[in-house]
Amino acid sequence: MHHDRKEMFGGVADFYIKDQCLYLTGLWRWQSIEQKKLSNLMASKTSLSDINILGVTSLDMAGAYFIYKLQTTFNITTIQHHPEQLSLLTLIKNNYTNGDIKLRPLNTFEKVYQIGENTTEYIKDSKNLIAFIGETVLSYLQIIRTPFSTKWRLLFDIIEQTGVKAIGIVALLCFLIGVVLCYQIGSQLKMYGANIFVVDLLGISLLREFAPLITAIIVAGRSASSFTAEIGSMKVQQEIDALKTFGISPIKRLVVPRIVGMTISLPLLIVIADIVSCIGGMIMAKMSLGISFYEFIQRFSIAVPFNNYLIGLIKAPFFAVIIGFVGCYRGMVVKNDSLSIGRETTKSVVYAIFLIIVVDALFSILFSSIGI
């Protein structure tokens, strides 16, 4: 476990809390300490009874001071440490009982050093991402070869969680999107007596762009965060380690069903979003522009090509893979503390929505370039 923590945290001073014990890991040196992060910990109301610094691979005067600061802040009397760390801790305790110190600003060389440390962390994260992609693909191939050995009940639970239970919020918001778009577009066309053309603009914009994009963003905020929190909680509670102990692949058991379930449920949600948003626009067109339901449907069938509907559905599997993959990956990189779950959950939602918008823009450029 000590080796795993060292690989996880790299050379950065870090910590996690377990069973009211504060575990410190990494390099507790002045180059690696994030003072703001420690200040947030000291300002919290966390109840701690012990500090364990056996995972600290390197310690200097600044690191010993902040360890002493943590000890006095939480009224902790005992510290689990290596014998060689005792001299620095004793020195700080005897000479810095009052006052406070600040980390001095970094000079040019030290800034370069910090950039190198951050670059190393990004490279490690990229390697982990590539390994995660490879293991996920291999798990897919294993499931294709032996489909009956897979726990399909978990897949149905994921479909219910990400699809069936999301119908209400997706339908409501897409209905309102249809109403708002029809009102905004119709108010401009009404000035020129071109009321009927609201059907053309509404149908194309909803089926091609707004319904798929809004649905994917809603599901990203709802399901990507859920995936990260669920897998992250399992990692903190060492349930993933238990799966490995029993010879069960966490990727195959936890990640693949979520991605496959998302790939199945999101296109169905987009179909519902298309229907409901068009109904919202149709109702608003009748109320504000005087276009009857029959006129709306007749004009819709003539003016809105079917390929706009297909374009919206083509995007759905790509959006689904992004949501499932980002949510699961951020959950798998959660560290062994509850604070990390919150950070990674926030990252999963932000990254998923960002990638969805980027992919949607790429599709728009692609379809425009080939004239679709």
C-alpha positions in Angstrom: 0.0 0.0 0.0 2.8 2.4 0.8 4.2 1.9 -2.7 0.8 2.5 -4.3 0.4 5.8 -2.4 3.9 6.9 -3.5 3.0 6.3 -7.1 -0.3 8.0 -6.7 0.9 11.2 -5.2 4.2 11.5 -6.9 6.5 14.2 -5.6 3.8 16.5 -4.3 3.1 17.0 -0.6 -0.4 15.5 0.0 -2.6 14.0 2.6 -5.7 12.0 3.2 -7.9 11.2 6.2 -8.9 7.7 7.3 -10.4 6.6 10.6 -9.7 10.1 12.2 -6.0 9.7 11.3 -4.3 12.3 9.0 -1.9 10.5 6.7 0.8 12.6 5.0 2.5 11.4 1.8 5.0 12.6 -0.7 7.7 15.3 -0.5 7.1 17.7 2.4 9.6 20.2 1.2 9.1 23.9 0.6 8.9 23.4 -3.2 6.1 20.9 -2.9 3.8 22.3 -0.2 0.5 23.9 -1.2 -0.1 26.3 1.7 -3.6 27.2 0.6 -4.6 23.5 0.7 -3.2 23.1 4.2 -5.0 26.3 5.3 -8.3 24.9 4.1 -7.7 21.7 6.1 -6.8 23.7 9.2 -10.0 25.8 8.8 -12.2 22.7 8.5 -14.0 21.1 11.5 -12.5 17.7 10.9 -12.0 15.6 14.0 -8.5 14.0 14.1 -6.8 11.9 16.7 -3.5 11.0 15.2 -1.0 12.0 12.4 0.9 9.4 10.4 4.0 10.7 8.4 5.5 7.3 7.6 4.5 8.0 3.9 6.5 11.2 3.8 9.5 10.4 1.5 11.4 13.6 2.2 11.1 16.3 4.9 12.8 19.7 5.4 12.3 22.6 7.9 9.3 24.1 6.2 7.6 20.7 6.0 8.3 20.0 9.7 6.9 23.4 10.6 3.6 22.7 8.8 3.3 19.3 10.4 3.8 20.9 13.7 1.1 23.5 12.8 -1.3 20.7 11.9 -0.5 19.0 15.2 -1.3 22.1 17.3 -4.3 23.1 15.3 -6.0 19.7 15.8 -4.6 19.2 19.4 -2.8 16.0 18.4 -0.3 14.6 20.9 1.2 11.7 19.0 2.8 11.5 15.5 3.7 8.2 13.9 7.1 8.9 12.2 10.4 7.4 11.1 13.3 7.8 13.6 15.3 10.1 11.2 12.3 12.6 11.1 12.3 13.1 14.9 15.2 15.6 15.0 13.5 18.1 12.7 10.1 17.7 14.4 11.8 18.3 17.8 13.7 21.4 16.5 10.5 23.0 15.2 8.6 22.2 18.4 11.3 23.8 20.6 11.8 26.9 18.5 8.6 27.8 16.7 6.0 27.6 19.3 4.8 31.1 18.6 4.3 33.2 15.5 3.9 32.0 11.9 6.0 31.6 8.8 5.3 32.1 5.2 6.9 30.2 2.3 9.2 32.7 0.5 8.5 33.5 -3.2 10.1 31.2 -5.7 13.0 32.5 -7.7 13.5 31.8 -11.4 15.2 28.4 -10.9 12.6 27.3 -8.4 9.8 28.3 -10.8 11.4 26.2 -13.5 11.7 23.3 -10.9 8.0 23.7 -10.1 7.1 23.7 -13.8 9.0 20.4 -14.2 7.2 18.9 -11.2 3.8 19.8 -12.7 4.8 18.6 -16.1 5.8 15.2 -14.6 2.4 15.0 -12.9 0.7 15.7 -16.3 2.8 13.0 -18.0 1.9 10.5 -15.3 -1.8 11.4 -15.6 -1.6 11.0 -19.4 0.0 7.6 -19.0 -2.7 6.5 -16.6 -5.3 7.8 -19.1 -3.8 5.8 -21.9 -3.6 2.7 -19.7 -7.3 3.2 -18.7 -8.3 3.4 -22.4 -6.4 0.3 -23.2 -7.8 -1.7 -20.4 -11.4 -0.6 -21.2 -11.0 -1.6 -24.9 -9.6 -5.0 -23.8 -12.6 -5.5 -21.4 -14.9 -4.7 -24.3 -13.2 -7.4 -26.4 -13.5 -9.9 -23.6 -17.2 -9.3 -23.2 -17.7 -9.7 -27.0 -15.9 -13.1 -26.8 -17.7 -14.3 -23.7 -21.0 -12.3 -23.5 -22.8 -14.8 -21.2 -20.2 -14.4 -18.5 -21.1 -10.7 -18.0 -23.4 -9.5 -15.2 -26.1 -8.0 -17.5 -28.3 -7.2 -14.5 -25.9 -4.4 -13.7 -26.2 -3.1 -17.2 -30.0 -2.9 -16.9 -29.6 -1.0 -13.6 -27.4 1.5 -15.3 -29.9 2.0 -18.1 -32.6 2.6 -15.5 -30.5 5.0 -13.6 -29.2 7.0 -16.5 -32.1 6.7 -18.9 -35.5 6.0 -17.3 -35.0 8.2 -14.2 -33.7 11.0 -16.4 -36.8 11.2 -18.6 -38.6 13.7 -16.4 -35.9 16.3 -16.2 -34.9 15.9 -19.8 -38.5 16.2 -21.1 -39.3 19.2 -18.9 -36.2 21.2 -19.9 -36.4 20.3 -23.6 -40.1 21.3 -23.6 -39.1 24.7 -22.2 -36.3 25.0 -24.8 -38.8 24.5 -27.5 -41.1 27.1 -26.0 -38.4 29.7 -25.6 -36.9 29.1 -29.1 -40.3 29.4 -30.7 -41.1 32.6 -28.8 -37.7 34.2 -29.7 -37.7 33.2 -33.3 -41.4 33.8 -33.8 -41.3 37.4 -32.4 -38.8 38.3 -35.1 -40.6 36.6 -38.0 -43.9 38.0 -36.9 -42.8 41.5 -37.8 -42.3 40.4 -41.5 -45.5 38.3 -41.7 -43.5 35.1 -42.1 -45.0 33.3 -39.2 -45.1 29.9 -40.9 -41.3 29.8 -41.3 -40.9 29.4 -37.6 -41.6 25.7 -38.2 -38.6 25.4 -40.5 -36.2 27.2 -38.1 -37.5 25.5 -35.1 -37.5 22.0 -36.5 -34.0 22.2 -37.9 -32.4 23.8 -34.9 -34.1 21.5 -32.4 -33.5 18.2 -34.2 -30.0 19.0 -35.4 -28.5 20.9 -32.5 -30.4 21.9 -29.4 -32.2 18.7 -28.4 -29.1 16.4 -28.6 -26.7 19.0 -27.0 -29.0 20.0 -24.2 -29.9 16.4 -23.4 -26.2 15.4 -23.4 -25.3 18.4 -21.1 -28.2 17.4 -18.7 -27.1 13.8 -18.6 -23.4 14.8 -18.1 -24.3 16.9 -15.1 -26.5 14.1 -13.7 -24.7 10.9 -14.6 -21.0 11.8 -15.0 -21.0 13.1 -11.4 -22.9 10.0 -10.2 -20.4 7.7 -11.8 -17.4 9.5 -10.3 -19.0 9.6 -6.9 -20.0 6.0 -6.9 -16.6 4.6 -8.1 -14.7 7.1 -6.0 -16.5 6.1 -2.8 -15.8 2.4 -3.6 -12.1 3.3 -4.0 -12.0 5.2 -0.7 -13.6 2.3 1.1 -11.2 -0.1 -0.7 -13.9 -2.1 -2.4 -12.0 -1.9 -5.7 -9.0 -3.5 -4.0 -11.4 -6.2 -2.8 -12.5 -6.8 -6.3 -8.9 -7.2 -7.5 -8.3 -9.6 -4.6 -11.1 -11.8 -5.8 -9.6 -11.7 -9.4 -12.4 -9.5 -10.7 -11.5 -6.7 -13.1 -12.8 -3.3 -11.8 -12.9 -2.0 -15.4 -15.0 -4.9 -16.6 -17.3 -4.9 -13.6 -17.7 -1.1 -13.0 -16.6 0.9 -16.1 -17.8 -1.1 -19.1 -21.5 -1.6 -18.0 -21.7 2.2 -17.3 -20.4 3.2 -20.7 -22.5 0.6 -22.5 -25.6 1.5 -20.5 -25.0 5.2 -21.3 -24.6 4.4 -25.0 -28.0 2.7 -25.0 -29.9 5.2 -22.9 -28.7 8.5 -24.3 -30.0 8.0 -27.9 -33.4 7.1 -26.4 -33.4 10.2 -24.3 -32.6 12.3 -27.4 -35.5 10.8 -29.3 -37.8 11.8 -26.4 -36.1 15.3 -26.3 -36.8 15.7 -30.0 -40.5 14.9 -29.6 -41.1 16.9 -26.5 -39.2 20.0 -27.7 -41.1 20.1 -30.9 -44.4 19.7 -29.0 -43.3 22.7 -26.9 -42.6 24.7 -30.0 -45.9 23.7 -31.6 -47.9 24.8 -28.5 -46.1 28.1 -28.4 -46.6 28.6 -32.2 -50.3 28.2 -31.8 -50.5 30.5 -28.8 -48.3 33.4 -30.1 -48.4 33.1 -33.9 -51.8 31.5 -34.5 -50.3 28.4 -36.3 -52.6 25.4 -35.8 -51.3 22.0 -34.9 -52.3 20.7 -38.3 -50.5 23.5 -40.1 -47.4 23.0 -37.9 -47.2 19.2 -38.5 -47.9 19.6 -42.3 -45.2 22.3 -42.7 -42.8 20.3 -40.4 -43.0 17.2 -42.6 -42.3 19.2 -45.8 -39.7 21.8 -44.6 -37.6 19.8 -42.2 -35.5 17.0 -43.9 -35.3 13.7 -42.1 -31.5 13.8 -42.2 -31.6 16.5 -39.5 -33.1 14.0 -37.1 -30.4 11.4 -38.1 -27.6 13.9 -37.5 -28.8 14.4 -34.0 -28.9 10.7 -33.4 -25.4 10.1 -34.9 -24.0 12.4 -32.2 -25.6 10.5 -29.4 -23.2 7.5 -29.1 -20.2 9.9 -29.1 -21.7 12.0 -26.4 -22.6 8.9 -24.4 -19.0 7.5 -24.6 -17.6 10.9 -23.4 -20.0 11.0 -20.4 -19.4 7.4 -19.3 -15.7 7.5 -19.9 -15.0 10.8 -18.2 -17.2 10.0 -15.2 -15.6 6.5 -14.7 -12.0 7.7 -15.2 -12.3 10.5 -12.7 -13.8 8.1 -10.2 -10.9 5.6 -10.7 -8.3 8.4 -10.0 -9.9 9.4 -6.7 -7.4 9.4 -3.9 -7.9 7.9 -0.5 -9.8 10.8 1.1 -13.3 12.2 0.9 -12.1 15.6 -0.3 -10.8 14.1 -3.5 -14.2 12.7 -4.3 -15.6 16.2 -4.4 -12.8 17.5 -6.5 -12.9 14.7 -9.1 -16.7 14.9 -9.3 -16.5 18.6 -10.2 -13.8 17.8 -12.8 -15.9 15.0 -14.3 -18.8 17.3 -15.0 -16.7 20.2 -16.3 -14.6 17.9 -18.5 -17.6 16.0 -19.8 -19.6 19.2 -20.8 -16.4 20.8 -22.3 -15.7 17.7 -24.5 -19.4 17.4 -25.5 -19.4 21.0 -26.8 -16.1 20.5 -28.6 -17.3 17.3 -30.3 -20.6 19.0 -31.2 -18.6 21.8 -32.8 -16.5 19.3 -34.7 -19.6 17.5 -36.0 -21.0 20.9 -37.1 -17.8 21.7 -39.1 -17.7 18.2 -40.6 -21.4 18.2 -41.7 -21.1 21.7 -43.1 -17.9 20.8 -45.1 -19.6 17.8 -46.7 -22.8 19.7 -47.3 -25.2 17.8 -45.0 
